[in-house]
Amino acid sequence: MRRLQFSTGHSDDPDACDAVREALAQARAGLDVAVKAALVFVGIEYDQDEIGAELAELLPGVPHVGCSTDGELSDRAFTHEGVVLFLMGGDAIEKVRVGVGMRLSEDPEAAVVEALAQAGLEAPTLVLTAPSSLRTNLDAAMRGLRERLPGVPIAGGASGDAQEAERGREFVNGEVYEDSLPVLMIQGTFEVSMGVASGWVPIGADWVATRTEGNQLLELNGRPALQVLHAWLGTLRRAVTLEFPLAVFPQGVDGPFYMRAVLEADPETGALTLPAEVPQGSSIRLTQASNEQVLAGAEASLQSALAGLSGPPDGLLVFSCAGRRWLLGTQAPQEQATLSAVSSAPMAGFYGFAELGPLGDLGVSVHNQTCVTVGLRAR
């Protein structure tokens, strides 16, 4: 069996350069093979350009991607403003390539083509991405990746900031981007297994999305979407929509569902703006979850990922939603504790504005308020 080794470093030093150095020193100390690739997740309040420059200096020749976050977690800790580095090595990793597609919001298809052309790896074992979600139709980008990489596991999370949805940044080999699609493509001899779960439970009426346009939900059961939800919730303030997000059933209420949060509501047209698409004709229901159910969703996601491996994981990745962290409030560190209690493997992840992972036969889907986990193990 080949060797696959991961190690994490995690710092909350307020100085950007010192935080990167501390995290890298921790991660290198846990790795006794050459570093072949890295992931980096960085709190938004750091100077992102300073972070990028430090990474370029300290990781020369090491392919790496990452993004800004609204919280970070690892097997070491949970932080709201920290730096997490996840180093990868071992002979199970044979090739690593990176690429980045620009102007993602203008033309998702072109961004996918550009990113994959730069990476130039035809048969990857795993693709990781940390795209922008600001003003972007991530569903279109994920469709583009799926079509060009059929059967390849694709996972990741969208860059985040401090609830502002304005400052997200992405990293590729020390360069800092915005409105971009970075990809890290890895080819090797290792297993990949993913879990997707939220903890939210559908409640109430079953509606049909009778009119949609991209990430705009215009009508439910032929009535303005805002009018329908307002009748049930009384208000669409952020606190309420976080507590009662929408479940979208693309194949009907007997099939799998993914989550959608409500970002904005137009009182004149009754349209709801969501972080990603809702297919017209989908069934829609409200959902509800206690903090305990949210944490149980994280555990279920990880248990599902572990069940798909032939043995204990060599490493774990976690892509969770900023909305989960906001709802958990002072209990947010418990998500990291819950995951660490299930597995002691090196783990790295972050809270962002969307999560990317497989949902049944729908392939890679865009999720909100969901926990996506990735288990990796050498063959």
MIVORO-84564 format. One line per 4 residues: number of its first residue (from 1); their letters; for each residue x, y, z of N, C-alpha, C. Coordinates in steps of 0.05 Angstrom, whole numbers. Layout:
NUM	A	X/Y/Z/X/Y/Z/X/Y/Z ~ ...
//
This chain:
1	MRRL	17/-24/0/0/0/0/17/25/0 ~ 10/44/-16/25/69/-18/20/86/7 ~ 37/107/10/35/124/33/22/150/26 ~ 3/159/43/-10/185/40/-9/198/67
5	QFST	2/222/68/6/235/94/-4/264/92 ~ -18/272/114/-28/299/116/-20/310/143 ~ -18/337/145/-12/350/170/-24/378/170 ~ -34/387/193/-47/413/194/-31/431/212
9	GHSD	-32/457/206/-23/478/224/-45/499/227 ~ -47/510/251/-70/528/256/-60/550/275 ~ -63/575/266/-54/597/283/-76/618/284 ~ -78/632/307/-96/655/308/-80/681/315
13	DPDA	-54/680/309/-37/704/313/-49/727/297 ~ -52/751/309/-64/773/294/-47/784/271 ~ -21/778/271/-4/787/250/-5/767/227 ~ -10/776/203/-14/758/180/11/740/175
17	CDAV	34/753/174/58/738/168/65/718/190 ~ 62/727/215/68/710/238/49/686/238 ~ 23/691/231/4/669/231/10/648/210 ~ 18/657/186/26/638/166/50/622/174
21	REAL	70/636/185/94/622/193/89/601/215 ~ 72/610/235/66/591/257/51/567/247 ~ 31/571/230/15/549/219/33/530/203 ~ 50/542/186/67/525/170/87/509/186
25	AQAR	98/521/207/117/507/224/103/483/238 ~ 79/487/247/64/466/260/59/443/240 ~ 50/451/216/44/430/195/69/415/186 ~ 90/429/182/115/416/174/125/396/195
29	AGLD	121/403/220/131/386/242/116/359/242 ~ 92/358/231/76/334/231/79/318/205 ~ 97/326/187/100/313/161/129/304/158 ~ 133/279/152/160/269/149/166/261/120
33	VAVK	150/271/102/154/267/73/154/294/59 ~ 162/295/34/162/321/20/133/331/16 ~ 130/357/18/104/370/13/98/370/-17 ~ 76/359/-25/68/359/-53/46/378/-60
37	AALV	30/386/-40/8/405/-45/-1/416/-18 ~ -16/438/-19/-26/450/6/-52/464/1 ~ -68/466/22/-92/482/23/-89/503/44 ~ -100/527/40/-98/548/60/-125/562/63
41	FVGI	-134/565/88/-159/578/94/-153/600/114 ~ -163/625/108/-153/649/121/-176/667/129 ~ -177/675/154/-197/694/163/-196/720/147 ~ -220/732/143/-222/754/124/-209/780/135
45	EYDQ	-205/782/161/-194/807/172/-164/809/168 ~ -151/788/160/-123/790/153/-120/806/127 ~ -96/818/123/-90/829/97/-85/806/78 ~ -103/802/59/-102/779/42/-78/780/23
49	DEIG	-70/803/14/-46/805/-3/-21/798/13 ~ -21/806/38/2/799/55/4/769/59 ~ -19/756/63/-20/727/65/-10/714/40 ~ -19/723/17/-10/711/-8/19/714/-12
53	AELA	31/737/-6/59/741/-10/75/722/8 ~ 66/719/33/80/701/52/78/672/43 ~ 56/664/32/53/637/22/72/632/-2 ~ 73/652/-20/91/649/-43/120/646/-34
57	ELLP	128/660/-13/155/659/-4/161/633/11 ~ 142/623/27/147/600/44/141/574/31 ~ 125/574/9/118/549/-5/126/550/-34 ~ 151/557/-40/159/559/-68/158/531/-81
61	GVPH	145/531/-104/143/506/-120/122/486/-109 ~ 108/493/-87/87/475/-77/60/485/-87 ~ 46/469/-103/19/478/-113/0/481/-89 ~ -13/505/-88/-32/509/-66/-54/527/-74
65	VGCS	-78/522/-63/-101/539/-67/-115/543/-41 ~ -133/562/-40/-148/567/-15/-166/592/-18 ~ -174/602/5/-193/625/4/-195/638/31 ~ -208/661/31/-216/675/55/-240/660/67
69	TDGE	-245/664/93/-266/648/106/-282/666/125 ~ -303/653/136/-318/665/158/-315/647/182 ~ -292/634/185/-286/616/207/-270/593/197 ~ -253/582/214/-235/560/206/-237/538/226
73	LSDR	-232/513/218/-230/491/236/-209/471/227 ~ -198/457/246/-179/436/241/-180/416/263 ~ -163/395/262/-162/376/284/-150/390/309 ~ -139/414/306/-127/428/328/-146/447/342
77	AFTH	-164/460/327/-180/481/340/-201/492/321 ~ -219/509/332/-237/526/316/-228/555/321 ~ -227/571/300/-222/599/303/-241/615/285 ~ -247/639/293/-262/657/275/-244/673/257
81	EGVV	-221/680/267/-201/695/251/-174/682/254 ~ -169/662/237/-144/647/239/-134/639/212 ~ -112/624/212/-100/613/188/-97/583/192 ~ -107/568/173/-104/539/173/-89/531/148
85	LFLM	-68/514/151/-53/503/129/-56/473/130 ~ -61/460/108/-64/431/105/-44/422/85 ~ -23/409/95/-1/399/77/-6/370/69 ~ 1/364/44/-4/337/33/22/326/22
89	GGDA	27/300/27/51/287/17/48/257/15 ~ 68/244/6/68/215/4/67/206/-25 ~ 77/181/-30/79/171/-58/51/164/-69 ~ 30/164/-53/3/160/-64/-6/184/-80
93	IEKV	6/206/-76/1/230/-93/21/230/-115 ~ 12/227/-140/30/224/-163/33/250/-178 ~ 12/265/-182/13/290/-197/-6/310/-184 ~ 2/335/-183/-15/357/-173/-13/380/-192
97	RVGV	-35/391/-200/-35/415/-217/-56/434/-207 ~ -52/460/-211/-71/481/-204/-78/498/-228 ~ -101/510/-226/-109/529/-247/-129/549/-235 ~ -134/570/-249/-154/590/-239/-168/602/-263
101	GMRL	-195/603/-261/-211/616/-281/-220/643/-271 ~ -219/664/-288/-225/691/-280/-253/699/-288 ~ -263/721/-276/-288/733/-282/-311/712/-281 ~ -311/698/-259/-330/676/-255/-359/686/-258
105	SEDP	-365/709/-247/-393/719/-247/-402/726/-275 ~ -383/734/-292/-390/743/-319/-396/718/-337 ~ -379/698/-335/-381/675/-353/-370/650/-339 ~ -388/636/-323/-378/612/-309/-367/591/-327
109	EAAV	-378/587/-350/-368/567/-369/-340/573/-377 ~ -334/598/-384/-307/606/-393/-288/603/-370 ~ -296/609/-345/-279/606/-322/-271/577/-318 ~ -290/559/-321/-284/530/-319/-264/522/-340
113	VEAL	-268/530/-365/-250/523/-386/-222/533/-381 ~ -220/558/-372/-194/570/-366/-180/556/-343 ~ -194/550/-322/-182/537/-299/-171/509/-306 ~ -187/493/-320/-179/466/-327/-157/466/-348
117	AQAG	-157/485/-366/-135/487/-386/-109/494/-372 ~ -109/512/-353/-85/518/-338/-74/494/-323 ~ -93/479/-309/-84/456/-294/-74/434/-312 ~ -88/428/-333/-78/410/-353/-75/381/-344
121	LEAP	-91/372/-325/-90/345/-315/-115/330/-324 ~ -111/311/-342/-134/299/-356/-149/279/-339 ~ -136/264/-322/-149/243/-307/-144/246/-277 ~ -154/267/-264/-150/270/-236/-165/250/-219
125	TLVL	-155/244/-195/-169/227/-176/-187/244/-159 ~ -180/269/-155/-196/287/-138/-192/316/-148 ~ -214/331/-148/-212/360/-154/-224/375/-130 ~ -208/394/-120/-217/412/-98/-218/440/-108
129	TAPS	-238/455/-100/-242/482/-109/-252/500/-87 ~ -245/525/-88/-254/545/-68/-262/571/-82 ~ -284/570/-98/-291/592/-115/-304/615/-100 ~ -305/638/-114/-322/660/-104/-351/653/-107
133	SLRT	-367/663/-89/-397/659/-92/-410/686/-94 ~ -395/708/-95/-407/734/-96/-415/741/-124 ~ -441/746/-128/-452/753/-154/-449/731/-174 ~ -445/706/-165/-437/684/-183/-458/662/-182
137	NLDA	-464/651/-206/-480/627/-208/-462/602/-205 ~ -458/593/-181/-441/570/-177/-452/545/-190 ~ -478/543/-193/-489/519/-205/-478/516/-234 ~ -476/538/-248/-466/537/-276/-437/528/-276
141	AMRG	-421/537/-257/-393/529/-255/-391/499/-249 ~ -408/489/-230/-406/461/-223/-416/443/-246 ~ -436/452/-261/-444/437/-284/-421/435/-304 ~ -407/457/-308/-384/457/-326/-362/438/-318
145	LRER	-356/437/-292/-336/418/-282/-346/389/-285 ~ -371/384/-278/-381/357/-280/-380/347/-309 ~ -388/364/-328/-389/355/-356/-361/349/-366 ~ -341/363/-357/-314/359/-367/-298/339/-351
149	LPGV	-308/332/-327/-294/313/-310/-314/292/-300 ~ -327/277/-319/-347/258/-311/-336/236/-292 ~ -350/232/-270/-342/211/-251/-320/219/-232 ~ -308/243/-235/-287/251/-217/-298/264/-192
153	PIAG	-290/256/-168/-299/270/-144/-291/299/-144 ~ -311/317/-139/-306/346/-138/-318/356/-112 ~ -303/370/-97/-313/381/-71/-300/407/-65 ~ -312/422/-47/-300/447/-38/-320/465/-25
157	GASG	-313/490/-22/-330/510/-10/-324/537/-21 ~ -344/555/-20/-341/581/-32/-328/600/-11 ~ -311/618/-20/-298/637/-3/-318/653/13 ~ -310/662/37/-329/676/54/-316/701/66
161	DAQE	-333/717/79/-323/740/94/-341/743/119 ~ -339/766/132/-353/770/157/-382/778/152 ~ -398/761/140/-427/766/135/-433/788/115 ~ -412/799/103/-417/822/86/-422/814/57
165	AERG	-413/790/48/-415/781/21/-404/801/1 ~ -381/813/8/-368/833/-9/-338/828/-13 ~ -325/815/7/-296/816/8/-282/789/3 ~ -297/769/-5/-285/743/-9/-261/743/-28
169	REFV	-240/728/-21/-216/726/-38/-208/697/-41 ~ -194/691/-63/-185/664/-69/-155/665/-74 ~ -141/643/-67/-112/640/-69/-104/618/-89 ~ -85/624/-105/-72/603/-122/-42/609/-123
173	NGEV	-26/591/-112/3/594/-112/12/622/-104 ~ 1/632/-82/10/658/-72/-3/682/-84 ~ -17/679/-106/-31/701/-119/-59/703/-107 ~ -69/727/-104/-95/732/-92/-114/742/-113
177	YEDS	-138/729/-114/-158/735/-135/-185/741/-122 ~ -202/753/-138/-231/755/-130/-247/748/-155 ~ -272/739/-150/-290/731/-172/-276/710/-189 ~ -264/690/-176/-249/670/-191/-257/641/-184
181	LPVL	-247/622/-200/-251/594/-195/-224/580/-194 ~ -213/576/-170/-188/562/-168/-193/532/-167 ~ -176/516/-178/-178/486/-176/-151/475/-169 ~ -152/455/-151/-129/438/-144/-136/410/-154
185	MIQG	-121/400/-173/-127/374/-185/-104/354/-176 ~ -112/332/-165/-93/313/-154/-98/286/-167 ~ -76/274/-177/-77/247/-188/-61/228/-171 ~ -72/205/-164/-57/188/-146/-71/162/-141
189	TFEV	-59/147/-123/-70/121/-115/-81/123/-87 ~ -105/134/-85/-118/137/-59/-149/137/-62 ~ -162/131/-41/-191/130/-40/-202/158/-33 ~ -225/165/-44/-239/189/-37/-268/182/-30
193	SMGV	-277/191/-7/-305/186/0/-316/212/12 ~ -341/219/5/-352/244/14/-379/240/28 ~ -385/257/47/-410/258/61/-423/285/59 ~ -449/286/57/-464/311/55/-488/310/73
197	ASGW	-490/327/93/-513/328/111/-516/355/124 ~ -540/362/132/-544/389/144/-555/387/173 ~ -573/369/178/-586/368/204/-614/381/204 ~ -619/397/183/-646/410/181/-666/389/172
201	VPIG	-691/392/182/-713/374/176/-735/389/162 ~ -745/379/140/-767/392/126/-792/392/144 ~ -807/415/143/-831/418/158/-852/432/140 ~ -877/431/149/-898/447/136/-906/438/108
205	ADWV	-916/458/93/-928/452/67/-908/445/46 ~ -917/432/25/-901/425/2/-910/443/-21 ~ -892/460/-30/-898/478/-53/-882/470/-78 ~ -890/481/-100/-876/477/-125/-865/503/-135
209	ATRT	-839/503/-143/-827/527/-154/-837/530/-182 ~ -858/546/-185/-871/548/-211/-858/568/-230 ~ -841/586/-219/-826/604/-237/-800/611/-223 ~ -778/606/-237/-751/613/-228/-734/624/-250
213	EGNQ	-715/640/-243/-695/650/-263/-668/650/-249 ~ -651/630/-256/-625/628/-244/-628/625/-214 ~ -616/643/-198/-618/641/-169/-641/658/-158 ~ -660/664/-175/-684/679/-166/-708/660/-165
217	LLEL	-719/658/-141/-744/643/-138/-767/663/-139 ~ -782/662/-161/-802/682/-167/-830/674/-157 ~ -838/649/-161/-865/641/-154/-865/613/-141 ~ -882/610/-121/-888/584/-109/-918/579/-113
221	NGRP	-924/557/-125/-953/550/-130/-967/573/-145 ~ -952/587/-163/-964/607/-179/-968/634/-165 ~ -958/637/-141/-960/662/-126/-932/673/-121 ~ -929/699/-117/-903/710/-111/-890/696/-87
225	ALQV	-865/688/-90/-852/671/-69/-851/686/-42 ~ -846/712/-43/-845/727/-18/-871/726/-3 ~ -893/728/-18/-920/728/-6/-925/701/8 ~ -917/679/-5/-921/653/6/-905/649/32
229	LHAW	-880/656/31/-863/652/55/-871/671/77 ~ -878/695/70/-886/715/90/-910/705/106 ~ -928/692/92/-953/682/105/-946/661/126 ~ -924/646/122/-916/625/140/-898/636/162
233	LGTL	-880/653/155/-859/662/174/-864/689/187 ~ -881/705/174/-887/732/184/-866/753/178 ~ -841/744/173/-820/763/166/-798/746/152 ~ -781/760/137/-758/747/124/-732/759/133
237	RRAV	-732/768/159/-706/778/169/-686/755/169 ~ -660/763/168/-639/743/165/-640/722/187 ~ -645/730/212/-646/711/234/-667/690/229 ~ -690/698/217/-711/679/212/-705/661/189
241	TLEF	-694/672/167/-688/655/144/-664/636/150 ~ -647/643/168/-626/624/177/-638/601/192 ~ -658/607/208/-670/586/224/-688/568/208 ~ -701/579/187/-719/564/170/-712/566/141
245	PLAV	-689/555/133/-681/556/104/-699/537/88 ~ -696/538/62/-712/522/44/-698/496/37 ~ -714/475/36/-706/449/25/-715/448/-4 ~ -697/441/-23/-704/439/-51/-702/410/-59
249	FPQG	-724/399/-69/-725/371/-78/-727/371/-109 ~ -705/369/-123/-706/370/-152/-721/347/-164 ~ -722/323/-150/-736/300/-161/-762/293/-147 ~ -773/313/-133/-797/308/-118/-792/302/-88
253	VDGP	-812/305/-72/-808/303/-43/-799/276/-33 ~ -800/255/-50/-790/229/-42/-760/226/-48 ~ -748/246/-61/-720/244/-69/-703/260/-50 ~ -677/262/-57/-658/278/-40/-664/308/-42
257	FYMR	-656/323/-21/-659/352/-22/-633/365/-15 ~ -630/390/-25/-608/407/-17/-620/432/-6 ~ -603/447/9/-612/470/24/-607/496/9 ~ -626/515/12/-622/542/1/-630/563/23
261	AVLE	-613/581/27/-619/604/45/-630/627/28 ~ -645/644/41/-656/668/27/-638/692/33 ~ -626/703/12/-608/726/16/-623/753/16 ~ -642/756/-3/-656/781/-6/-685/775/-15
265	ADPE	-702/794/-9/-730/793/-18/-738/819/-30 ~ -750/819/-54/-759/843/-67/-789/847/-61 ~ -795/867/-45/-823/871/-37/-841/879/-60 ~ -830/890/-82/-847/898/-105/-854/874/-122
269	TGAL	-834/857/-129/-839/835/-147/-846/809/-132 ~ -838/808/-106/-842/783/-91/-821/762/-97 ~ -799/770/-110/-778/751/-117/-759/747/-93 ~ -749/723/-90/-729/717/-70/-702/711/-84
273	TLPA	-681/723/-74/-654/718/-84/-641/698/-66 ~ -631/676/-78/-618/654/-64/-589/653/-72 ~ -572/639/-56/-544/637/-64/-539/619/-88 ~ -558/603/-96/-554/585/-119/-582/579/-131
277	EVPQ	-582/563/-152/-606/559/-167/-627/541/-153 ~ -652/544/-161/-674/526/-155/-686/518/-182 ~ -684/492/-189/-696/484/-215/-726/488/-215 ~ -735/499/-237/-764/503/-240/-778/476/-239
281	GSSI	-800/475/-224/-815/450/-220/-806/434/-196 ~ -785/443/-182/-777/430/-158/-798/432/-136 ~ -798/413/-118/-814/416/-94/-798/431/-73 ~ -812/448/-58/-799/466/-38/-813/463/-11
285	RLTQ	-797/460/10/-808/460/37/-791/477/56 ~ -803/488/76/-787/500/97/-773/478/114 ~ -752/486/128/-738/467/145/-733/480/172 ~ -727/463/192/-721/473/219/-701/454/232
289	ASNE	-684/465/249/-665/449/263/-657/462/290 ~ -653/446/310/-642/456/335/-611/455/332 ~ -597/468/351/-568/467/350/-558/438/352 ~ -572/422/368/-564/394/370/-567/380/343
293	QVLA	-588/386/328/-592/373/302/-571/383/282 ~ -563/409/284/-542/419/266/-516/404/271 ~ -509/400/296/-484/386/303/-487/356/295 ~ -510/345/298/-514/317/290/-511/315/259
297	GAEA	-519/336/245/-515/336/216/-485/334/208 ~ -469/349/223/-440/348/218/-429/320/223 ~ -438/307/245/-429/280/251/-439/261/229 ~ -464/264/220/-474/246/200/-459/249/174
301	SLQS	-451/273/167/-435/278/143/-409/263/144 ~ -395/266/167/-369/253/170/-372/222/171 ~ -392/212/185/-396/183/186/-401/172/159 ~ -416/187/142/-421/178/115/-395/177/99
305	ALAG	-378/197/102/-353/197/87/-335/174/96 ~ -334/169/122/-317/147/133/-327/120/123 ~ -353/117/121/-365/91/113/-356/83/85 ~ -349/103/68/-341/96/41/-312/90/38
309	LSGP	-296/90/60/-268/83/59/-263/55/68 ~ -242/43/60/-236/15/67/-224/12/95 ~ -217/35/107/-206/35/134/-204/63/144 ~ -190/68/166/-188/95/178/-176/115/157
313	PDGL	-185/139/158/-176/159/138/-147/168/145 ~ -133/176/124/-107/189/128/-110/219/132 ~ -132/230/121/-137/258/124/-166/265/119 ~ -175/287/129/-203/296/126/-204/325/118
317	LVFS	-224/332/101/-230/359/95/-259/365/102 ~ -264/389/111/-291/397/119/-298/424/107 ~ -321/425/94/-331/450/82/-358/455/94 ~ -360/474/112/-384/479/126/-394/507/119
321	CAGR	-419/513/127/-432/538/119/-430/559/140 ~ -424/584/132/-424/606/150/-451/609/165 ~ -473/602/151/-499/603/164/-501/584/187 ~ -487/561/186/-487/542/208/-473/555/232
325	RWLL	-450/568/227/-435/581/248/-451/603/261 ~ -465/619/244/-481/641/255/-503/631/273 ~ -517/609/264/-539/599/279/-529/586/305 ~ -507/572/304/-496/559/328/-487/580/349
329	GTQA	-478/603/339/-469/624/358/-446/615/375 ~ -450/617/402/-429/610/420/-423/580/420 ~ -440/564/408/-436/536/406/-420/528/380 ~ -413/548/364/-399/542/339/-374/524/343
333	PQEQ	-358/528/364/-335/509/368/-343/480/371 ~ -368/475/377/-377/447/381/-377/431/355 ~ -379/445/332/-378/430/307/-351/418/304 ~ -330/433/309/-302/422/307/-299/400/328
337	ATLS	-309/404/352/-306/384/373/-322/358/365 ~ -345/361/353/-361/338/345/-346/322/324 ~ -334/335/304/-320/321/283/-294/308/294 ~ -280/322/312/-255/311/323/-261/287/341
341	AVSS	-284/286/353/-291/263/369/-296/238/353 ~ -303/241/327/-309/218/310/-283/207/299 ~ -264/224/291/-239/216/279/-216/233/289 ~ -193/221/293/-169/236/302/-151/242/278
345	APMA	-159/237/254/-143/242/230/-138/272/227 ~ -115/279/214/-111/307/208/-135/318/192 ~ -144/341/200/-169/353/189/-166/382/185 ~ -176/392/163/-176/421/157/-201/429/143
349	GFYG	-211/453/149/-236/462/136/-242/490/143 ~ -264/500/132/-272/528/136/-302/532/133 ~ -311/555/142/-338/563/138/-339/584/115 ~ -356/577/95/-358/595/72/-387/600/64
353	FAEL	-391/610/40/-417/619/32/-432/599/14 ~ -420/575/10/-433/553/-4/-415/529/-1 ~ -427/505/-3/-412/481/0/-417/464/-26 ~ -397/450/-34/-398/435/-59/-392/406/-54
357	GPLG	-411/389/-61/-408/360/-57/-430/344/-70 ~ -427/318/-71/-446/301/-86/-472/297/-71 ~ -494/295/-86/-520/290/-75/-534/269/-92 ~ -532/244/-84/-544/222/-99/-536/222/-128
361	DLGV	-555/217/-145/-549/216/-174/-550/244/-187 ~ -553/265/-170/-552/292/-181/-523/301/-186 ~ -504/285/-176/-476/293/-180/-468/316/-161 ~ -447/331/-168/-438/352/-151/-459/374/-150
365	SVHN	-468/381/-126/-488/401/-123/-478/424/-105 ~ -491/447/-108/-485/470/-91/-504/469/-67 ~ -493/472/-43/-509/470/-19/-507/495/-2 ~ -526/500/15/-524/521/35/-530/508/62
369	QTCV	-519/519/84/-524/510/111/-521/480/114 ~ -500/470/100/-495/442/99/-465/437/107 ~ -459/413/115/-432/405/121/-424/383/101 ~ -403/389/85/-392/370/66/-365/361/77
373	TVGL	-361/335/79/-336/324/89/-324/306/68 ~ -297/305/68/-282/289/48/-262/272/64 ~ -264/245/60/-245/227/72/-225/217/52 ~ -200/216/58/-178/208/40/-162/186/53
377	RAR	-156/165/37/-140/142/47/-124/130/25 ~ -99/124/30/-82/112/10/-92/83/3 ~ -88/75/-22/-96/48/-30/-72/29/-24
//
